[in-house]
Amino acid sequence: MEARKRSIGEVMLPYVKPRPLAALLLGISSGFPLALLLGTMTFWLAKVGIDKKTIGFAVGLTTPIRSNSCGRR
């Protein structure tokens, strides 16, 4: 049996319904504050003169917080 090739429109059709679009927008918007915070924090720390190893350590400390806040309370 040969599978027919589907167009990009047919493939994307389930994702352009209201619920998947809302989930996508909520997911994207929930990640922006953390990315902005970490990006500006590393910039400010580097600008003040803190070395890259210390900045990397500080960002590494936030990893458990990021992974723990993704689902459980």
N, C-alpha and C positions, 0 to 999 in steps of 0.2 A: 504494500500500500504506500502510495506516495503522498507526502504532505504538501498541500498547496502553500505557496508563499502568500503571506498576508501583507497588506500595505501598512505603513506606519500609522495611518489613521485608525485602522482596525485594531492595531496593537495598543494604541494609546486610549481607545474609547473607554475602557473601564476606569481609567484614572482621571478623566475629565468630568466626572460626576461630582455633585456637591460634597458628599461626605469624604471621599478621598482627597479632594482639593483642600477642604477644611483641615483635615489631618496633616497634610503636607505643610500648609501655612502655619499651623500651630507648632509643628515640630521645628520648622525653620526659625520661627520667631522665639521659641524657647531657648534655642542655642545661641542666639546673637548676644545676649547680655554677657554670658560667660566668656565668649570669644573676645568681645570688646574689652572686658575687664582684664583678662590675662594679657592681651596684646598691649594695652596701655600700661599695665603694671610693669611688664618687662622693659618697655621703652623708658618709662620714668626711672626705673632702677638703673638702667644703663646710662641714662643721662646724668644721674647723680654721681656716677663713678663706681658703682658696685660691679665686681668682676662677673664674667659669664658663668663661672662655676657656681657661684652663690645664687645667681638668678635661676639657673637650671635646677638647683636644689629647691628653691622656693616654689617654682612651678611644679616640681615633682611632688611636693607636699600637698598640692591641690588635687592630685590624681585620685586618692581615695574618696575625697569629698565629691568629685565629679561622678565617679562610678557608683557611689552609694546613693546619690540623689536621683538616680534614674529608675525609680519604680517603687521602692519599698519605703514605708514610713515607720 
